[in-house]
């Protein structure tokens, strides 16, 4: 059974129920539409979107209908209206402030990624357990002691937390976020977090993604070991030993 997502906004208004696969495709549509708009187009069709993203046009139409975006026969969709509808549904037209915990390599990279604000996310402050990082700035964002997070989150009404700490520290960080009233956690630590039912957790498991990539590459090389000059790993290893 496909999971359904009932989304809600911070102001309490409800958002339409959509499936998880649909929700994951919507940002892809938005990116294509922004590129389509940048080259001067004023309208777009489901076929245009589907051809670029290698999808079925019927699936694209159903996804858009599920969030209340409608087109016109023989004209398609007005591009500006479609982009606005997607951004409204995804909550990208309202900037959500966020706290990040873990100012290491990954955390620093996320702090410096400016395009998050185009998707409604603004990381305002970072926290870290390392005393040497406290009081410093990374990409213009202050790094504070972790113990200050709950109080500041409550005072600033922060609803989103990002975790980029090692697995052993992640649950304690999540507990502090929940204590501070944070309602959604973007977790980059390779561990399953335990949180109350009202807290949304999205796990960004890089290990699983890497495993899938490695397996697909291995299968491809095994099936076509000599195609395009590529060798399977055992053959390549043997070649390097000579």
C-alpha positions as a printed Julia matrix, in Angstrom:
242×3 Matrix{Float64}:
  0.0    0.0     0.0
  1.3    3.43   -0.93
  1.8    5.74    2.03
 -0.23   8.93    2.1
  0.96  12.24    3.49
 -1.4   14.65    5.22
  0.46  17.91    5.23
 -0.23  20.88    7.45
  1.07  24.42    7.67
  2.39  26.17   10.78
 -0.75  28.37   10.84
 -2.9   25.28   11.26
 -4.42  25.21    7.77
 -4.61  21.79    6.16
 -3.13  20.72    2.86
 -4.42  18.05    0.46
 -3.48  14.43    1.05
 -0.99  13.1    -1.52
  0.99   9.91   -1.88
  4.67   9.81   -0.96
  5.77   9.13   -4.59
  3.73  12.14   -5.78
  5.26  14.33   -3.1
  8.74  13.33   -4.24
  7.96  14.13   -7.88
  6.59  17.63   -7.24
 10.01  19.27   -6.66
 11.19  17.72   -9.94
  8.27  19.36  -11.73
  9.09  22.67  -10.09
 12.73  22.54  -11.16
 11.77  21.75  -14.75
  9.17  24.54  -14.8
 11.67  27.12  -13.58
 14.09  26.07  -16.33
 11.24  26.12  -18.9
 10.27  29.6   -17.77
 13.88  30.83  -17.92
 14.07  30.16  -21.67
 10.95  32.2   -22.39
  8.01  29.78  -22.3
  4.65  31.0   -20.96
  2.75  27.69  -21.01
  3.59  24.03  -20.54
  1.9   20.66  -21.07
  2.07  17.41  -19.16
  3.79  15.92  -22.18
  6.56  18.54  -22.0
  7.17  17.7   -18.36
  6.94  13.95  -18.89
  9.38  13.91  -21.8
 12.02  15.79  -19.84
 11.65  13.67  -16.68
 11.04  10.34  -18.45
  7.57   9.92  -16.92
  4.09   9.04  -18.16
  2.1   12.22  -19.07
 -0.97  10.7   -17.4
  0.96  10.36  -14.15
  2.06  13.99  -14.35
 -1.54  15.11  -14.91
 -2.79  13.05  -11.95
 -0.07  14.45   -9.69
 -0.98  18.01  -10.6
 -4.71  17.4   -10.21
 -4.09  15.94   -6.76
 -2.77  19.29   -5.53
 -5.41  21.38   -7.29
 -3.37  22.57  -10.29
 -5.52  22.49  -13.41
 -4.72  23.1   -17.06
 -6.83  24.11  -20.05
 -7.58  21.93  -23.11
 -5.25  22.59  -26.09
 -3.47  25.3   -24.11
 -1.95  23.41  -21.21
 -0.91  25.14  -18.02
 -0.07  28.79  -17.55
  3.52  28.49  -16.36
  3.51  31.27  -13.77
  0.29  29.99  -12.19
  1.59  26.43  -12.13
  4.84  27.42  -10.41
  2.91  29.47   -7.88
  0.56  26.55   -7.18
  3.44  24.14   -6.61
  5.3   26.55   -4.36
  2.15  27.19   -2.33
  1.44  23.49   -1.89
  5.04  22.7    -0.92
  5.17  25.66    1.43
  8.07  27.22   -0.44
  6.5   30.66   -0.61
  6.89  30.92    3.17
 10.41  30.87    4.59
 10.79  28.42    7.49
 13.66  29.12    9.86
 15.66  26.08   10.95
 18.37  25.09   13.42
 21.23  22.79   12.41
 23.16  20.64   14.88
 26.59  19.35   13.87
 28.92  21.93   12.35
 31.3   19.41   10.81
 31.93  18.77    7.12
 28.36  17.92    6.16
 26.8   20.52    8.41
 29.09  23.21    7.03
 28.18  22.24    3.48
 24.46  22.54    4.25
 25.01  25.9     5.95
 26.6   27.18    2.76
 23.94  25.91    0.35
 22.11  29.08   -0.67
 19.38  27.43   -2.75
 17.61  26.14    0.36
 15.96  29.54    0.71
 14.4   29.09   -2.72
 12.7   26.02   -1.23
 11.41  27.82    1.85
 14.21  26.83    4.24
 16.56  29.23    6.02
 19.13  27.81    8.42
 19.54  30.64   10.91
 21.88  29.12   13.51
 24.12  26.1    14.01
 24.95  24.25   17.22
 27.86  21.99   18.11
 29.31  20.13   21.09
 32.87  21.13   20.21
 33.8   24.13   22.43
 36.34  25.31   19.86
 33.53  25.95   17.37
 31.3   27.89   19.76
 31.24  31.58   18.98
 32.53  31.11   15.44
 30.69  31.66   12.18
 30.27  29.27    9.24
 28.99  30.82    6.03
 27.79  33.75    8.1
 25.82  31.59   10.56
 26.65  31.65   14.28
 27.7   28.4    15.96
 26.38  28.1    19.53
 26.69  25.55   22.37
 24.19  22.73   22.01
 22.66  23.28   25.45
 21.22  26.6    24.26
 19.06  24.95   21.59
 15.82  24.15   23.49
 15.37  27.63   24.94
 16.26  29.42   21.71
 13.99  27.16   19.66
 11.07  28.02   21.91
 11.81  31.74   21.92
 12.3   31.92   18.14
  9.43  29.51   17.32
 11.73  27.25   15.29
  9.84  24.3    13.79
 12.55  22.57   11.73
 15.73  20.94   12.98
 18.55  19.43   10.92
 20.81  16.74   12.41
 24.3   16.21   10.97
 26.05  14.61   13.96
 27.45  11.07   14.32
 24.91   8.32   14.98
 25.89   7.98   18.64
 24.89  11.6    19.32
 21.8   11.87   17.14
 19.12  10.65   19.57
 20.22  13.06   22.3
 20.11  15.9    19.77
 16.63  14.86   18.64
 15.48  14.85   22.26
 16.69  18.44   22.71
 14.9   19.46   19.52
 11.65  17.94   20.73
 12.12  19.68   24.09
 12.46  22.97   22.21
  9.19  22.45   20.33
 10.68  21.52   16.97
  8.07  19.68   14.89
 10.07  18.4    11.9
 13.56  16.84   11.86
 15.72  16.32    8.79
 18.07  13.57    9.93
 21.39  12.9     8.17
 22.7   10.6    10.91
 22.67   6.87   10.03
 20.34   5.89   12.85
 16.61   5.56   13.44
 15.37   8.27   15.77
 12.64   7.78   18.36
 10.38  10.81   18.63
  6.79  11.55   19.69
  4.07  10.92   17.12
  3.56  14.64   16.45
  7.18  15.1    15.3
  7.92  14.44   11.62
 11.27  12.77   10.88
 12.75  12.47    7.41
 15.87  10.31    7.19
 18.42  11.18    4.54
 20.31   7.89    4.57
 23.44   8.36    2.46
 24.62   4.84    3.26
 21.53   3.3     1.65
 21.88   5.57   -1.39
 25.54   4.62   -1.77
 24.72   0.92   -1.38
 22.1    1.16   -4.14
 24.52   3.0    -6.43
 27.32   0.52   -5.78
 25.08  -2.48   -6.39
 23.77  -1.08   -9.67
 27.3   -0.32  -10.85
 28.48  -3.8    -9.88
 25.56  -5.43  -11.7
 26.21  -3.35  -14.81
 29.9   -4.21  -14.88
 29.18  -7.88  -14.32
 26.69  -8.0   -17.19
 28.82  -5.91  -19.57
 32.41  -6.22  -18.33
 34.11  -5.11  -21.55
 31.58  -2.63  -22.98
 32.97   0.84  -23.69
 36.35  -0.22  -22.41
 35.1   -0.82  -18.85
 36.39  -3.77  -16.9
 34.87  -5.57  -13.97
 36.53  -4.92  -10.61
 38.53  -8.2   -10.56
 39.82  -7.51  -14.09
 40.7   -3.92  -13.25
 42.48  -5.0   -10.07
 44.5   -7.57  -11.99
 45.48  -4.99  -14.61
 46.76  -2.61  -11.95
 48.9   -5.33  -10.36
 51.06  -5.7   -13.5
